[in-house]
Amino acid sequence: KTHGLSLFLTDLDRSKIEVRLIHKMGRHAVDSNMLFISDLFIPEEDRIGAEGDGFKLILHGMNPERVLIGAEAVGIGRNAIARAAKYAKERIVFGRPIGMNQAIQHPLAKCWAQLEAANLMVMKAASLFDQGKDCAIEANAGKYLAAEAAFEACHTAISTLGGMGYAQEYHVERLLREVLIPRTAPISSHMILNFLAERVLDLPKSY
């Protein structure tokens, strides 16, 4: 199913390549670009691996990528909860901090627990990868759990801050924008659930 693509590492001839910047709602610390290659000659000796095995080689890097994105999502979520908790302790309404209210405490505590649970799966996947063992299930599950937990944490942080959560001053709106990437790329949460249903539960392929 993956045969037919080949992978190359070759010299860059800028006269044959056009790079267009992708303008994004977040991730401004890292450029994202569209790359157009036209009439670029690549010698056969620049091929990596056997002809037609390129996609298999690319797949080899996808599990650690999921682990890294899962860890990133956990970090974003933890940041959001920390900012929300700090605000909840400092914001005084009716003579007491809003953090004394269980309606504020419980959602934040729930998000913390979900993030820590997701992090355990991410770390399990990382450990398996470091040992050279198959980690596809754990890497995908970790990314899914971390992305969903982090999104909920960022949304809860904005709710905790109320109207100020929408303001740039407290940065939680930025964290919500950043956390959209782990939910959608390089594979969406729905596609991960498809993968887990097939690989773990042995259910028939749905697409």
Beta strands, then each sheet from edge to edge (+ up, - down):
strand 1: 7-8
strand 2: 17-21
strand 3: 33-37
strand 4: 47-48
strand 5: 92-93
strand 6: 96-97
sheet 1: 1+ 4-
sheet 2: 2+ 3-
sheet 3: 5+ 6-
end
